[in-house]
């Protein structure tokens, strides 16, 4: 069955009298409050609640099997196939549903700060607050760019439109369906705004490598001398927090491309996790929550209307979406030079990986492919406590192509630009989750600054006898014993047992990379 009538249907939908196009932030704020979609807080932000879906729904995300996708996509759990017929049926239903709304909201913008490779997109929303989210997260066009804008991808988002699995062919009432051939993304049944952001990221992960550009799930910042650093890691590992450094200009907090010219931000805003947020710990993020910011699932005091960032009643996955300009020190072009340092972030719930270790080239490739971390509570539906996961390239849910495509490109760039790579554990120390404690943010910041500043380049190290990682003997601002996990555990035998268990999991996970050269596993993986 062919995809039918998509372009004409879209034109009719977007020419309707109920469409509110490219509203400004104040206009959207007014709409949100009049429609009672969210509450105004004392910071000038609006706070919305997303109901039972407070994180992504990866089991409800699909890619349409069509002439473009069939032979290119790495089909599996992350990239589930769905038929053209299912897409057609839901697409037609959604278009009719959106036509019937009193108001819908249209945002036109871009993904990708580099003009030579950016993607013009448009987002159609049932909710005004979702449209404000799109306005803040994607790159906003100036007047001339808006006049010349021709969208190459469209999101249709209708949270209150729910699928019927029995008749619509979905797994639940929630659906996120990407049609690469028709350049359309359908999102329904969930009010979680992050689905829009990650859908576009998935598209960029499909398109950019075909142009010879590495797409990356990482944050980035740059120093006064133009030295650039990348921070890879899954949600909750500290990408946003650690890249927001007052002494370095933020390029972006989550998604980047790496071309022959350097790196560029894919987004125009930040989507910061804000559970436990304080001005003392994270001053830049705290102060970025201003007029026009969208807070997601943050409890608000009913009298003072002040955000209660410490309150996790709704979810651990509380969020703040704001334009990158709200961070005081940024790279305004959204672009920077080739990185000299790469940080792989992991939140190790077992408490056995060192807080920082310097990686050889082979170890860098091994840990990039492994993408080990602990999935933190609330980030995805059904996750209530940390779960150990291996997310290839630190972004498996968003990678449509074979992992080897991204790994090969990263390896070539590390070698070509002489990049130093470090593995940083922002997880637990002194014991596993529930026994040990989270590594202090102040210690992690000191380690990261030492790495980026070149202080660890030739620093003496000790090789861990289980994972083979090279641990610095001393870092200013960090007690020496903290650098060595075994020394922070009271029960040394329990530590070794836990470390051996994790090493075995690394090896078991790496079996799936049959096409990766054997020396990567031999020289980059655990020693035991």
N, C-alpha and C positions, 0 to 999 in steps of 0.2 A: 504493500500500500504506500502511495506517495504522500508526502507532506502537502496538505492542500490549503490554498487560499491564505497562507500566512501573511504575506506582505499586504494584501488588500485589507484583510481583517485588522491588521495593526493600524493602517492609515485611517480607517474608519473609526477605530477606537480612540486614537489620539487627536482626531478632529472633532470629537464630541464636545458639547457645551459644558459637560461636567469636568473637563480636564483643566487643572490649574497648573500652568507651566512655569517652571523656573522661578518659583516664589523665593523671595529673599528670606534670610533668617528671621527677622522680625515678623514678616507675614506668616511664616510657618509656625512661629511661636504662638501667634494669635490664634491660628487655626487649631493648634494642639490644645490650647486652653479652652477655647469655645466648644470644641468637640469633646472635651473632657477625656482626652486620650492619656494625659499625664498631668502631674502636678508641678507647679513652679516651686523651686527651692530657694533658700536664702542666698545661694551662690549665683542665682540667675540662670542656672541650668534647669531643664525639665527632667523629671524622673518618671519613667514608664515601667510598668510591670508586665511581664510576658506570659503570665499564667503558668501552666504546667511544663511548658518547654522553656527551660532556662539555659539551654546550651544547644549545640548543634545536634542534628539527628542524622548521623552518617548512614544508618541502615535504610534511610528513606531517600537517599541521594542516588540518582540514576543518570546515565548517558544514553541517548537514543542511538540505537544501532542503525546507521545509515551508510550511504556510499562513502562519506568522508571518514567516519569514525571506525568502521568495521575492522580495518586492517591496521589502524594506527594506535588504538587505545590498548593499554595494559589491563585487560579485563580481569576482574576479581572482586574481592570484598569492598575495596575502595572505589572501584569503577564498575558499578553494577549495570548490566545491560537492560534496556527496556525497549519495547517495540515502537515503531512509528505509529502504529494504531493507537496505542495508549496515549502517546503524546498528542496526536490529533484530537482525540476525544476530550482530554483534559484542557487542551489549549482552547478549543471552541467553547467549552463550558466556562472557562475563566474569562475569556473575552466578553461573553454575554453577561457574566456576573459583574465585571468591572463597568460595563456600559450601564448597568442598572443602579450603580451607586450614585448618590447625590453629588459627590465630589470624588475625584481621584487626582493624584499629584504626579507630575512628570519632572524629573531632573535629567538634564543633559550635561555630560562631562566627559572625563577621560580616565583611563588607567594607564599609568606610565608617564613619568616626568620628562623623559627624553622625547622631544618632538619627532625625532626620526623613527621612533618605534611605538609611539603611544597608540592606545586603542580608544576610539570614540565610542562611548556607551550611552544608553539612556535607561532610566529606572522609572517604572510606573508603579505607584504605590496606592494601596487602599487606605493606609494610615498616613496622616500628616507627619507624625513623629518618625516613621520609617523614611519618609522623604527627606526630613531634616538630617537623619542619620546618613543617608546617601550623599547629601549636600556636604556634610562635614568629613566623610571618609574618603570620597573620591576627589579627583582633581577638578576644580571649578574653572570653567572657561571665562576668559574676558569677553568683552562685548563683540570684538571682531571674531574670536574663535567660536562664539555662540552662533553668530550669523552664518558662519561657514560649516557648522557642525552637521555631520551626517553619521548617525549612529551605525556602528558595525556589529553591535551586540545589544540586545534588549532584555532587561529583567522585567517580568510581570510578577508582582508580589501582592497576594491577596490572603492575608492570614486567616480571615474568617471564612474563607472558602475551603471546605474540608473534602477530601476525597473519600469515596466509599470503596474500600479495598475489594469488595465482592464484585463490583461492577466496573471499577476504574483500573484495576490491575496493579494497584500499589500495595505496599506492605502495611500501611496504616493510613490514618487521615492526613498525615503529613507527606508532602512530596517536594523534592527539589529535582527538577528534570532539566538536563542540558541537551539542547539540540545543536550540534556543531554545524550541521548542514544549513539550518535555517537561522542560526545565530540568535537563538532565543533561550532564555532560562525561565522556567516556571517555578514559583515558590508559593506553596499554599499550606494551610493547616497549622502553621507555626508563627508565633509573633516574635520569635527570637531574631533580632535584626542581623546578627552575625552571619546568617545564611547568605545574605546578599554579598557581603564582603568576601566571603570564602568562595562563593560561586565565581565571581570575577577573577579571583586569584587562580582558581582551577583553569579558567580560560587562558590566562596569561601563561600558566605553566604548560599549556598545550601550544600556544602560538609562538612564544619567544624562542624556544630552542630551535624551531624551524627556521629562524632568522640568524642562528648562530649565537644567540644570547642566552646565558644561563639565568633561569628564574630561580629565586631563592626565598625560602621561608626564614627570613632573618631581619634583624634591625641593623642600623648602621649609623655611625657618627664619624666626625672628622675633626682633627686638631687644628691648631692655628698654623701649623706648618704644612697642612694638607695631608697629614697621615690619616688614613682611613682604616676603620675597624668594622668587622662584621660580627654579629652575634646570632648564631643559629640556635633554635630551640623550639619546642612545642609550647603551646599556651600554658602560662603559669610558671615557666622556668626562669623568667626574669629578663626577657628580651627588652621589653619596654622600660622597665625599671633601670637596668644597667646601661642602656644606651642613652638615657636622659641624664647626661652628665653636664653640670653647669660650666665645666672647663672645656667642653667639646661641643661642636655644632651638630645637632641631630639632623641626619639626612632622612631617616624614616624609622618607624618602630616595628615593622612586621614583614614587609614584602618588598623585595628588590630584584632588579635585573642587573646582570654584569655583562657588559658588551666589550668590544675592543677598545672603547673610549674610556671605560671606567664603570662606575655603578650609578644606578638611578632608582629613586623611590617609585613604586608602582602606585602608591596612594597619595592622597592630599591631606590625610588626617591620621589620628591615632585612636586606637581602641584599647584603652588601658584597663587591666584588671584592677579593681580598686577595693577589694576586701581588706580591711585593716589599714586603709590609707591614712597617713598622717602627714602634716606639713613637715614635721621633724625628719621623718624617714625618707620621704619622697617629695621634696618641696616643689620641683618643677611640675610634676603631675598634679599635685594638690592645687597649685595655683592656676593650672590650665583649665580647671573646671569653672568656667565663667558663663556669661550670658550666651545662650545658643548651644551649650554642651548638652548632649543627651546622656542621661544616666539610665542604666538598665538594671532593674531589680534591686535598686538601692533603697533600703528602708528610710523613710523621711519622717522626722518628728512632726506630728499633726499640728502642733502649736507654733513652734519656732520655724518650721519648714527647713530645718538644717538636716543635711544628709547624715545618716548614721552609718558611717563606713565600716564600723566594727561589727555591725549587726548582720549575721548570716542567716537570718530567719528564712528568707526567700531562696537563697542559694549562696554557695561560696563563689560562684562565677559572676559577681557583680561587675559592671562595666561602665566606663565613661568614654564617650565618643566625642572628640573635639578636633577642630582643624589644627594642623601642625603649627600654625602661626601662634597658637596659644602657648607654645613652649618658647621661652624667651630667646634661647640661643639655637638657631636652626640654619641649615644650608638652604637658603631661600630658593635656589634653582631646583632643589630636589635631586641634585647630581653631585658626584664627587669622583676623585681619582681611584685608581686601582688600590685595593686594600693591602696593607702590610701585615695586618694581624687578623686572624679569624679565631673567634671563641665559640666552641661548641658547648652549649648549656644543657645540663641534665639535672633533673631533680630526683636523685637516687633515694627511693624510699627504703632501701635495705641498709643504707648508712655505711657502705663499705668503699665507695669510690672516693679518691682524694679530692679535697676542695679545688685543687688546681694541679694540672700536670702538663708538661710540654710533650707534644707529639712529634714523632718522626713522620715523614711523608706517608709511609705505609700505614702507620697508626691513624693518621688523619683520614685516609681513605676508608679504613676499616670502621672507624667510629662514625663517619658520615653515612656510610651505608647502613650501619647498625641503627643509628638514631635512637639510642636507648634513653629512656626517661621513665618517669612515673606519671601516668595520666592523673591529673589532680581532680579533686571533687568538684562536680558541677560543670566542668568544661564540656562534657557530653551528657546526653540523656542517660540516666541510670547509673552514672558513676558517682558513688557516695563516699568513697575513700580511695586513697592513692592505689593505682594498679600499675604494675611494671609492664611496660610496652616497648616494642622495638618499632619505631616509625621511620622507615627508610628515608634518608636524606632529611630527617627532622621535619617531614611534611607529607608522609605517605597519603593521608586522606585527600590531598589536593593535587596529586601528581598523576595526570592522565597517561603519561608515557612510561616506558620501561625505566626502572631506576638506574640502569646502566647509562642511559642517556645523560642524566644529570650528574652522576658520579664521574663519568669520563670527562665532562666539561670542567667540573670543579678541579679534578686532578691536574688537568692541563694548565689551568689558570694558576693554581698554587705553584706549580713548577716554573712557569713562565715569569711570574712576578715575585718569586722568592718570598712567599708568604709564610709567616710563622703561625702555627696552629696550636691552640691549647684546649684541653678538656676541662671545663669548670663545673663542679658539682654544687648546685644551689639547694640541694636536698638536705638529708639528715646526717647527723654526726653523733657519735657516742652510743649508737644503737639504731635499730630500725624504726620506722614510723610507729608511734605509740609508746616507744621506750626512749629513744634518743630525742634530740632537739634539732630544729631547723638551723642550719649554719647562719651565723649572724650576717646580716646584710653589710654591715660595716667592714667585716673581714673580706667578704666577696668583692666589695668595691675596691679595697686595697690591693687584692690579688689582680683584679682586672686592670687596674691602673698601672701596676708594675709590668704586666704583660704587654700592654699597649705602648707603654713608655720605653720598651726595649730593655728594661732592667733584668729580665729573665732570659735574655738571648743566650748569654754565656754563663749564667749563674750555675753553680754546682747543684747537681741533683742526685737523688737516690732512686734506683729502679725498684718498683714494687715487684715482689717475687711471685705474685699471682697474675696481675693484669699486664705486667711489663711496662707500666706507665712511669714516666720520669718526673719525680716529685721534687720541686725546689726545696733546698734545705732551710732557707730563710726568706721571709718577705717582710719588709717593714710594715708595722701596724698589725701583724698577725702573730699570735703566740706560736712558737715553733711546733709544739706538739699537735696543734690543730691541723697542721698540714698532713699529718700521718694518721689515717683513720684508726688503725689498730691501737694507737696510743690513747684514743678518746673513749675506747670501750673498756669497761671494768672486766668483762669476761672475754679474755683474749681468744679462748677456744671457740666461743660462740661467734666472735668476729670472723675467725678463719673459716668456720663452717659456712657462714653466710656469704663470705666472699667467694668461696669455691662454688657455691650454688649459683651465684650470679655469673661467674666465669663460664660455667657449664651452659647457662642460658644463652650467653653471647655466642658460644660455639654452635649450639643447636640452631639458633636463629640464622647464622651465616651460611648454613647448608643450602639455603634457597638461592644463593648467588652463584649459580653454576658457571655463568659466563664471565665472572670476575677472575682475573689472573690469580693463580695460587699463591704468589708471594705476598699478596695483600693480606690474606688470612694468616699465612705463616709468620710474617714479620710484623703484622699489625695487631694481631689478636692476643688473647691471654696466653701466658706461658705454660699454664697447667691445664 
